[in-house]
Amino acid sequence: MASNPSQATNKSPQYKQPKKFQVAPYLFIAPAMIYLAAVTLIPAIMALPISFSDWSALSPKMDFVGLDNYRRLFKDPTFKHSLIVMAKFFISVPIVMAVGLIIALLLNNEYKGMTVFRVIYYSPVITSTVAAAILFDWFFQPTFGLFNSILNAIGLPSIGWVSDAKTAVMSVIIFRVWKNAGAAMLIYLAGLKDVPQSLIEAADIDGANGWQKFRYITFPLLRPANMYLAITGVIGVFMIFQETYMLQGPLKSTYTVVNYIYEKGFMSSEMGYASAASFLLFIVILIVTLLQYRLLEVDND
């Protein structure tokens, strides 16, 4: 039977007009990009050739020394000590994530006044690190500090905190947890909002308790947040400086790689040697970040 021509469907191809080039977005990000290039990108590129030279910031002469700066790095016991000290701070990453997650779980509701508590817990993130470190330095004072006063009030002995080489790293870790847990809380709150309530309701019907719902539903769905916080947290430990500079422990007990770079570059004016240490640190951060991404890679399908 012949088909009715009037019933035929005429499908004409639809052509999409090419999008017009928008200038405004680039104008908005131009100041930030110029600043990023001036203080980060260009100095990072310049650090590589400088790392192969013997150059002082006060001298226009730059002598090529090849790999001597890198050989000196691997032989310097102070540099090795800074690596060991820096490695101790990696324990702060899971602690910050755990504290941030606990706070996020407690504040993940719409009760009246929750916004105030979220602001309170997030406020240390936007507080100046230098100003906060000065305050904590007073808290950590072994004789009249706030923390030891609390310990003595409940019958516990005083702790040396930053003034003791054995507890200096722990003191800085406490400061880092206080300073960064709010940022982790905010990331986890965003992740908790994306957890489908239908899965929680289905688990309730099946008789799952709170721990089972968290273990088998909530926590696995927070994997993107965990990945982001783990990667950025490790990078932050590699670049830790302000806390360890303001809360310096005795016998270089809080002396990290960035403290070493700062001392060699700006205190000793060994810019070539400091650039070599900086570039080596960059390589280590890049390798560790790529390994983390491969291990924690999230399936987006």
N, C-alpha and C positions, 0 to 999 in steps of 0.2 A: 504494500500500500504506500502510495506516495505521500510524502510528508507535506504538511501545509506550509507554504512559504511564509504565511503571516505569523506562524508560530516559531519561526527560526529566530534564534537569538544572535544578534549582531554584536560581537565582542570587538570593540576597537581598542587597540593598545593605548595604555595610559602612560603618558610621558611626564616625568617629574622635572620640574624646573630646577636648574642648578641653584644651589644656595648662594646668595650674595655674600661676598666677603664683608665681615663685620669688623670695623676698626675699633669700636668702643671697648670690647673685652680686652684687646691687647693694650689699649691705653690704660685700663684699670690695673693690669698686672705689670705694666712696664716699670713703675718705681720699684716694686719688689724684685723683679728680675734683674734690674740694674744693680740694686744693692747686693743681691745674691752673687752676681758675677764679680762685683768689685771686691767683696770681702771674703768670698769663698772660692768661686771657680777659678779666677785668675791667680790668686795666691797658691791654690792647689796645683795648678799647672806649672807655675814658676818654681814650686818646691822641688820638682824632679831634677831639673838641671842644677839647681843650687845644691842638692844633696850630694852631687859629685864634685863639689868644690870646697876649698878652704876659704871661707868668706866671713868677714865681720861686718855687721850692719853699719859700722862707723867708717869702713874703708871702701873706696870705690873699686879696689883691686879684688879680682876673684880668681884664685889659683885652682886649676883643675887637679884633682887628686884621685880620680877614678873611684874605685870601690873601697878606698881606705876608711871612709867614714862608716861604712857598713861593717867592715872588719873590726873596727874599734868598738862598735856597738855590741857585737857578739862577745867581745872580750871584757867589756866593762861590767864589773860585779854590781855596780850601782844600778845599771840598767836592768840586769837580771833580777835584782831585788825589787825594783819597781814593777816588774812583770808579776812577781809572786804576790806582792801586795795587791795589785789590781785584781788578780785572780780571786782573792779572798772576797771581793765585793760582789762576785757573781751570785752569792747566796742571797743577796738582797732582791734579786729579780723574782724568784718564786715567792718570797715573803711579801713583796709589794703586790703581786698578783693575788695571793691568797687573802690578804687583808682587804684589797679592793673588792674582791668577789664577795667576801662576807658582808662588807658594808652595802654593796649593791643589792644583795639578797634581802637585807634588812630594810632597805629603803625602796624596794621595788613594789610599791603600792601607791594608791592615790588618796591616802588618808590626809586629812587637813593638817598642814604644817610640815609635810614632807619636803617641800621645796626649800624651806628654811634649813633643814638638816642637810640637804644635798649641797646647798651653798656653803654651809659651815665646813663640811668635809672636803669640799673642793677648794676652799680658800687658801690652803697652804701651797697649792700648785701655782697660783698667781702671786704669791708672796715672794719678794726679792730673796734669792738664795743667800746673799751676803748678809742682809739684815736678819734673816731667820737664823743663820749660823752664829751670828753674834749673840743672839738671844739664847740659843742652845748652849753656847760656850759658857754662859752664866749658869744655865741649868746643870751643866756637867761639872761645875766647880767642886773639887773634892771636899772642901771644908764648909762652905756656906751655900752650895748649890741646891736647887729645888729638888732634884732627884734623890740626892743623899739625905736631904731633910725628910723626905717621905719615907725612905728606907729606915732611917733612925726612928721615926715616929711609930713604925710598926715592929720595932725591935730587931731589924736587920742591920748588919754592918755596912759601913760606907764602901763605895767602889771608887777606884781611881778615875774611871771614865777616860776622857781624852788624855789626861795627864799620865796615864799608865800605858806603857807600850803593849801590855797584854790585853787591854780592853779598849784601846783607841779605835781599832777597826770596827768593833761591835758598836761603839758609840756613834760613829759615822753612819753605820748601817741603820741604826735607830732613827737618825735624822733623815736619811734617804727614804725610809718607809713612811715617816710622817709627811715628808714633802711630796711624795709621788703616789701615795695610795689613792688620793682623790682623783687623779687622772685615770688610774685603772678602774676606779669605781664608775666613772662616767662612761668609759668604754663598755664595761659589763652591763650597765643599765641600758645602754642602747641595744646590746645583744639580747638581754632578757625581754625587751619589748618585742623582739622578733620571734620569740618562742610561741608557736601556735597553741592557743588555749584549748583547742580541740584535743590535742594530744594529752594535755594535763587532765582534761575531763574524762577522757577514755581510760587513763590510768587510775583515776579515782573510782570509776565504775568497776575496774578489775581488782580493786582493793589494794592498790599500791600505797605504801606509806611515803612520807616526805623524803626520806633518804633515797628510796628507790626511784622516785620521780626525778630527783636531782641527778642521780647517778646515770640513769638510762635515757633520760629525755633532755633535761636542761643542760647539763654539762657537755654532752656531745654536740649540742647545737651551738654552744659557745666557742667552738673550735676556731672560727675566724678571729674572734676577739683574743683568744689565747695566743694564736699565732702572731697577731700584731703586737701584743704586749710583750711577748717573749723576745721578738726580734728587736723592737725599739728599746726594750730594757737592757738587753745585752750590749747594744750599741751605746747606750747611755753609760754603762759601766766602763766601756773602753775609753770614753771621753770624760770621765769624772775628773773634775778639777776644783771647782769652786768650794765644794764641801771639804775636800781634803786640804785645800789651801787655807781655809778659814779655821778648820778644826785640826790643826797639825798636832800629831802625836809625837812623843819623844823617840829618838833613835830612828827617825824616818819610818815610823810604824804605819803611817798613812800616806806614804810617798808613792804615788802612782806614775805611770808612764807619762801622762800629760804634765805632771809636776816636774818630771825629769826634762821634758822638752822645753818647758817654760824656763827652767833654771839654766839650761845650756844656751837657749836662744836669746833670752832677754837679760839674764844676770851675768852670764859669761861671754855674751856676744859671739857665740859660735853658731852662726846662722846655718852654715853648711852642714855641720854635724846635727843640729836640731832638725833641719829639713830631712836629713836621712832618717832620723828616728820617726818623724811625722809620716814620711812616705811608707816606712815599714809598718807603722801602726795602721795606715790606710789599707795596705794589702791584707793585713790580718783581719781587719773589720770586714773587708769585702769577702774574704774566703769564709769566715764564720757566718756571715749573713746568708751567703748562698747555700751553705750547708744547712743552716737552720730552715731556710725556705724549702729545701728539698725534703727535709725530715718532717716538716710541719705543713707541707703543701696541702691546701684545701681543694677538694674536688668541687668545682663550680658547675658541673653538669647537672 
